[in-house]
Amino acid sequence: MANDVSRRQFLYQTGATAAAVTLGKLSSFGATPKSMAPIILGSGSHKYECIHDWLTPPDNIKYGDTHGVVQDAKGHIYVAHTVNSASKSDDAIVVYDQHGKFIKSWGSQFKGGAHGIDIRKEGHQEFIYHCDVAHSKVTKTTLDGEVVWVKGTPEEPGVYKTGAPFVPTNVAFSPDGGFYISDGYGSSWIHQYDKNANWVRTFGGRGSEAGKVNCPHGLWLDDRGHEPMLAVADRSNRRIQYFSLDGKHISFVTEGMRQPCHFHLRHGEMLVPDLDSVITLLDKDNKVIVQLGDGDFDGHQKDLRDAARDQFIPGKFIHPHDATFLHNGDILVSEWVPIGRVTLLKRV
């Protein structure tokens, strides 16, 4: 055991030293310089070039924790962050084109609380659903930030009458036009709404047994099987839990799971950003295809959350919080670090 510990410490120390030497050459944003050899992650048909800080905001915006990331039909990318105290702008939503060029920013009302953002086309228009953990609200907006509606603590289920907290973290969309809200940081309930944003039912609640969840941080409609199911990132229970669309427990997935945060599906594969320093891809049977950028050096990598950017280790994740497949199959990863980081995994 002593030899194992020594080896881990050696790997961590040498990795950190190499990072400090390499990253000393980085730009003020910490982006990987063109002169540096590409960092390739993965294996087989799932190899990616790792490009840290691919999305960097203009000088007047300083990222706080980069929480959510989505792409609209036109290719525009939206990053939700909490806003750093050093930022001159309070805008919590930063928008880029498909090539990573800054377009605009908005959403100052989400400062401090911008968390999950999910996007859906309804009719001929796309809308963003924002979960605000600082203000305990879910807000639906247009792509330009115009507010459609705002929902606070749901009264209908009666589960918050005693003052239990409601802190929504992500939204999933059902096939009939309705949606689900996960109360991930509050009381671990999942709330279902119809297409008119009317409450339908509440299920889950804190626990570890089947049908109960503990920090249901993210959720997604999984339509890869014969019947669609709701996949829930049951983060503190270190598993994915599947429910029927009416809230009945179906099954668990534990292989490769540490602290799953959210999901995205593409071509039968499930993308799982995991807070414990890794990105995991699952096949249609939820078997691990590959794990990317594993930064867990026996727990040491977690200490880098509050580290300066020049201490981040190239090719290693700290705390992946959200991830999405871009239209071209590349992967974009946002991380829970106080100075923000958005990494492109470019398929090779």
C-alpha positions, -999 to 999 in steps of 0.1 A, spaced: 0 0 0 28 24 8 43 18 -26 10 25 -43 6 58 -24 42 68 -33 35 60 -69 3 81 -69 21 110 -53 49 108 -78 24 108 -107 6 137 -93 37 157 -85 53 151 -119 21 158 -137 16 191 -118 53 200 -125 48 193 -162 16 213 -162 33 243 -146 61 243 -172 37 238 -201 10 262 -190 36 289 -183 35 294 -220 -3 298 -222 -22 329 -231 -39 350 -204 -70 329 -209 -50 297 -204 -59 284 -239 -36 257 -253 -10 274 -276 -8 263 -312 29 253 -307 20 227 -281 16 191 -293 -20 180 -295 -34 162 -264 -53 131 -276 -78 114 -253 -97 82 -258 -91 51 -280 -102 33 -310 -130 51 -329 -135 75 -299 -104 96 -300 -105 133 -293 -81 162 -293 -84 181 -260 -85 218 -264 -89 236 -231 -104 271 -229 -118 268 -264 -146 293 -254 -132 324 -237 -153 354 -230 -143 390 -238 -123 410 -213 -153 426 -196 -167 391 -186 -149 368 -162 -163 334 -158 -175 322 -125 -183 285 -122 -192 273 -157 -223 252 -151 -243 246 -183 -237 245 -220 -261 239 -250 -261 245 -287 -291 257 -308 -302 247 -343 -281 274 -359 -250 262 -341 -248 290 -316 -234 278 -282 -247 291 -248 -226 289 -217 -242 295 -182 -218 307 -155 -222 322 -121 -201 354 -129 -168 360 -112 -165 388 -86 -139 404 -108 -162 405 -139 -172 440 -151 -203 425 -167 -231 408 -147 -242 388 -178 -245 351 -169 -252 338 -203 -224 340 -229 -231 332 -266 -206 320 -292 -209 308 -328 -200 273 -339 -164 282 -344 -160 295 -308 -163 333 -317 -180 354 -291 -214 368 -303 -231 384 -273 -241 380 -237 -272 386 -215 -289 372 -184 -277 394 -156 -307 383 -136 -290 349 -133 -258 362 -118 -247 339 -90 -272 312 -98 -269 303 -135 -269 265 -135 -286 240 -159 -296 253 -193 -316 231 -217 -329 240 -251 -360 228 -271 -377 237 -303 -414 244 -298 -432 250 -331 -409 272 -352 -391 287 -323 -364 275 -298 -365 283 -261 -340 279 -233 -350 266 -198 -328 280 -171 -324 266 -136 -312 293 -112 -299 278 -80 -293 312 -62 -329 323 -66 -347 289 -66 -364 295 -100 -368 280 -134 -371 305 -162 -381 300 -198 -366 325 -223 -362 330 -260 -327 326 -274 -322 364 -269 -331 362 -233 -367 375 -234 -386 359 -205 -416 337 -213 -424 326 -177 -408 320 -143 -416 292 -119 -406 292 -82 -413 266 -55 -442 244 -66 -471 245 -42 -492 217 -57 -474 186 -43 -473 200 -7 -438 187 -1 -424 222 7 -450 232 33 -425 228 62 -400 251 46 -380 224 28 -358 240 2 -364 240 -36 -332 244 -56 -337 233 -92 -307 221 -112 -318 209 -146 -348 203 -169 -357 174 -192 -383 173 -220 -410 148 -225 -423 136 -259 -458 152 -253 -444 187 -250 -442 186 -212 -411 187 -190 -395 176 -158 -376 197 -132 -350 182 -109 -348 197 -74 -312 185 -72 -298 209 -46 -329 212 -26 -351 183 -14 -344 158 -42 -378 158 -57 -386 155 -94 -415 175 -107 -434 168 -139 -453 195 -159 -475 193 -190 -470 212 -223 -489 242 -208 -465 243 -178 -491 229 -154 -480 207 -126 -488 169 -132 -470 150 -104 -440 148 -81 -419 118 -74 -385 107 -60 -376 123 -27 -344 118 -8 -332 83 -1 -311 54 -15 -337 28 -22 -354 22 -56 -375 51 -65 -357 75 -42 -329 98 -52 -302 119 -36 -292 150 -55 -310 143 -88 -287 167 -105 -295 161 -141 -321 143 -161 -328 134 -198 -354 116 -219 -338 84 -231 -355 73 -262 -330 47 -273 -352 17 -263 -386 4 -272 -402 28 -247 -389 62 -237 -376 65 -201 -365 93 -179 -328 90 -170 -319 107 -138 -283 116 -127 -287 104 -91 -255 120 -82 -250 115 -45 -261 79 -48 -234 76 -75 -257 61 -101 -281 67 -130 -317 58 -121 -343 51 -147 -380 60 -143 -410 55 -164 -425 88 -177 -451 87 -149 -424 84 -122 -421 47 -115 -387 32 -108 -373 9 -136 -336 3 -131 -302 15 -120 -269 19 -139 -238 19 -118 -210 8 -142 -185 37 -146 -205 61 -125 -189 82 -98 -210 114 -95 -229 117 -128 -241 153 -134 -262 153 -166 -266 137 -200 -267 142 -238 -276 116 -264 -263 113 -300 -264 83 -324 -272 59 -296 -245 70 -273 -249 87 -239 -225 114 -228 -222 116 -190 -202 145 -175 -191 132 -141 -181 156 -113 -154 132 -102 -130 143 -128 -140 124 -159 -162 123 -190 -179 89 -197 -195 77 -229 -220 48 -227 -233 26 -255 -270 18 -262 -269 -9 -234 -253 16 -210 -219 -1 -210 -188 21 -208 -173 28 -243 -146 51 -231 -137 75 -202 -119 107 -212 -96 130 -193 -97 112 -160 -81 136 -135 -86 116 -104 -51 112 -89 -62 94 -58 -83 124 -50 -55 150 -54 -69 164 -86 -100 175 -67 -78 200 -48 -73 219 -81 -108 234 -80 -96 265 -63 -61 265 -79 -48 291 -103 -52 283 -140 -15 276 -145 -18 247 -120 -45 229 -141 -31 197 -157 -34 195 -196 -57 167 -207 -71 162 -172 -105 173 -160 -111 187 -126 -149 188 -121 -170 183 -153 -204 197 -146 -221 196 -180 -213 184 -215 -230 184 -249 -224 168 -283 -220 195 -308 -237 191 -342 -205 178 -358 -199 151 -331 -173 171 -311 -179 173 -273 -180 205 -253 -174 203 -215 -180 229 -189 -164 226 -154 -173 235 -119 -143 257 -111 -145 292 -97 -126 307 -127 -146 286 -152 -133 264 -180 -149 252 -212 -130 224 -231 -135 212 -266 -130 175 -273 -125 175 -311 -131 142 -327 -101 128 -346 
